[in-house]
Amino acid sequence: MIDADLFRAVLGRFASGITVVTTCDTNGTPHGMTVSAFSSLSLDPPLVLVCVANDATMGPVLASSSSFAVNVLSEAQESLSRRFAGKVDDRFAGVGYREGKLGDPLLDDVLACMQCRIVARHPAGDHVIVVGQVEHADAFEGKPLLYYRGGYATLER
């Protein structure tokens, strides 16, 4: 087995975009968390995946939900990423968002958003891979917020 510290160091060399995944619980209360473990999966049908730690507070909410939204953050949204990654009682307090067509929160001023119907869940190690079929999407102008070697980065060009 590979050493855990080396594995983290190697994975840290892979720059990734930052998203906030959102959904609502059975009472309609919005929930969200910062996710860098997001990926496209298929063009036909249009599928994406997010990886959620088994001990994440969002885990049980996504387990009972039929949909989620992926909000791709812009370079100006580092504070939003930190907010949804932190231990905050109401992550949506004071945050601008609207309800998407599937009922999930879509954050204001993001680079892109995807509204997804959950089609599969796969346990994998200490995470669950949640697969969503994209039913609605929007793309906007701007530069992405990135995560690299344990910190935030932006594109220079």
C-alpha positions as CSV (number, residue, x, y, z in Angstrom):
1,M,0.0,0.0,0.0
2,I,1.1,3.5,-0.7
3,D,1.9,5.8,2.2
4,A,-1.0,8.2,3.0
5,D,1.2,11.3,3.1
6,L,2.7,10.5,-0.3
7,F,-0.7,9.8,-1.7
8,R,-2.0,13.2,-0.5
9,A,1.1,14.9,-1.9
10,V,0.7,13.2,-5.3
11,L,-3.0,14.0,-5.5
12,G,-2.2,17.6,-4.5
13,R,-0.3,18.1,-7.8
14,F,-3.6,17.7,-9.7
15,A,-5.3,21.1,-10.0
16,S,-9.0,20.9,-9.8
17,G,-11.9,23.3,-10.1
18,I,-14.1,23.9,-7.1
19,T,-17.8,23.3,-6.9
20,V,-20.5,23.7,-4.3
21,V,-22.9,20.8,-4.5
22,T,-26.4,21.7,-3.3
23,T,-29.7,19.8,-2.6
24,C,-32.7,20.0,-0.3
25,D,-33.7,17.7,2.4
26,T,-37.2,16.1,2.7
27,N,-38.4,19.3,4.5
28,G,-37.2,21.5,1.7
29,T,-34.3,22.9,3.7
30,P,-31.3,23.7,1.4
31,H,-27.9,22.0,2.1
32,G,-24.6,22.4,0.4
33,M,-20.9,21.5,0.6
34,T,-17.7,22.4,-1.2
35,V,-16.6,19.6,-3.5
36,S,-13.4,19.4,-5.6
37,A,-14.0,15.7,-6.3
38,F,-16.3,16.4,-9.2
39,S,-16.0,15.0,-12.8
40,S,-17.8,14.6,-16.0
41,L,-18.6,11.0,-16.7
42,S,-20.4,10.7,-20.0
43,L,-21.6,12.8,-22.9
44,D,-24.4,10.5,-24.0
45,P,-26.2,10.5,-21.7
46,P,-24.8,13.6,-20.0
47,L,-23.5,12.3,-16.6
48,V,-21.4,13.8,-13.9
49,L,-20.2,12.4,-10.6
50,V,-19.4,13.8,-7.2
51,C,-17.6,12.0,-4.4
52,V,-18.9,12.6,-0.9
53,A,-17.1,11.4,2.3
54,N,-19.1,8.9,4.4
55,D,-18.8,11.1,7.4
56,A,-19.9,14.3,5.6
57,T,-23.0,16.0,7.0
58,M,-24.3,16.2,3.4
59,G,-24.1,12.4,3.0
60,P,-27.5,11.5,4.6
61,V,-29.2,14.4,2.8
62,L,-27.9,13.2,-0.6
63,A,-28.7,9.6,0.3
64,S,-32.4,10.6,0.5
65,S,-32.5,13.1,-2.3
66,S,-33.4,12.5,-5.9
67,S,-31.4,15.4,-7.3
68,F,-28.6,17.8,-6.8
69,A,-27.0,20.8,-8.4
70,V,-23.3,21.5,-9.1
71,N,-22.3,25.1,-8.9
72,V,-18.8,25.8,-10.5
73,L,-17.2,28.6,-8.5
74,S,-15.5,31.7,-10.1
75,E,-12.2,33.1,-8.9
76,A,-14.0,35.7,-6.9
77,Q,-15.8,33.1,-4.8
78,E,-13.1,31.8,-2.5
79,S,-15.1,32.9,0.6
80,L,-18.1,31.0,-0.6
81,S,-15.9,27.9,-1.0
82,R,-14.6,28.3,2.5
83,R,-18.1,28.9,3.9
84,F,-19.5,25.7,2.4
85,A,-16.4,23.7,3.4
86,G,-16.5,24.9,7.0
87,K,-18.6,24.1,10.1
88,V,-21.3,26.7,9.7
89,D,-24.8,26.1,11.1
90,D,-26.6,27.7,8.2
91,R,-24.4,27.8,5.2
92,F,-27.0,29.6,3.1
93,A,-27.5,32.6,5.5
94,G,-26.8,35.7,3.5
95,V,-25.8,33.8,0.4
96,G,-27.6,34.7,-2.9
97,Y,-29.3,31.7,-4.6
98,R,-32.4,30.8,-6.5
99,E,-34.3,27.5,-6.8
100,G,-33.5,25.5,-9.8
101,K,-36.0,23.6,-12.0
102,L,-35.4,20.4,-10.0
103,G,-35.8,22.3,-6.7
104,D,-32.1,22.5,-5.7
105,P,-30.4,25.8,-4.8
106,L,-28.4,27.5,-7.7
107,L,-25.8,29.9,-6.3
108,D,-25.5,33.5,-7.7
109,D,-22.6,34.6,-9.8
110,V,-21.1,31.1,-10.5
111,L,-19.3,30.2,-13.7
112,A,-21.6,27.3,-14.5
113,C,-24.4,25.3,-12.9
114,M,-25.8,21.8,-13.6
115,Q,-29.0,20.4,-12.3
116,C,-28.8,16.7,-12.0
117,R,-31.2,13.8,-11.4
118,I,-29.5,11.1,-9.3
119,V,-29.2,7.9,-11.3
120,A,-26.7,5.9,-9.2
121,R,-24.8,5.7,-5.9
122,H,-21.7,3.6,-5.5
123,P,-19.9,3.0,-2.2
124,A,-16.1,3.3,-2.7
125,G,-13.6,3.3,0.2
126,D,-14.4,6.1,2.6
127,H,-16.7,7.9,0.1
128,V,-19.8,7.5,-1.9
129,I,-19.8,8.2,-5.6
130,V,-23.0,9.9,-6.6
131,V,-23.8,9.9,-10.3
132,G,-26.2,12.5,-11.7
133,Q,-27.8,12.9,-15.1
134,V,-27.6,16.5,-16.1
135,E,-31.1,17.8,-17.0
136,H,-30.5,21.5,-17.1
137,A,-27.3,23.6,-17.3
138,D,-26.0,27.1,-17.8
139,A,-22.6,28.6,-18.5
140,F,-21.4,32.1,-17.8
141,E,-18.2,34.2,-18.4
142,G,-15.3,34.4,-16.0
143,K,-12.3,32.6,-14.6
144,P,-12.5,29.5,-12.3
145,L,-11.4,29.2,-8.7
146,L,-8.9,26.3,-8.5
147,Y,-7.6,24.0,-5.8
148,Y,-3.9,23.1,-5.9
149,R,-1.5,21.6,-3.4
150,G,-3.8,22.3,-0.5
151,G,-4.7,25.9,-1.3
152,Y,-6.6,28.1,-3.7
153,A,-5.3,29.3,-7.0
154,T,-6.5,31.1,-10.1
155,L,-5.6,31.2,-13.8
156,E,-3.1,33.8,-14.7
157,R,-4.0,34.2,-18.4
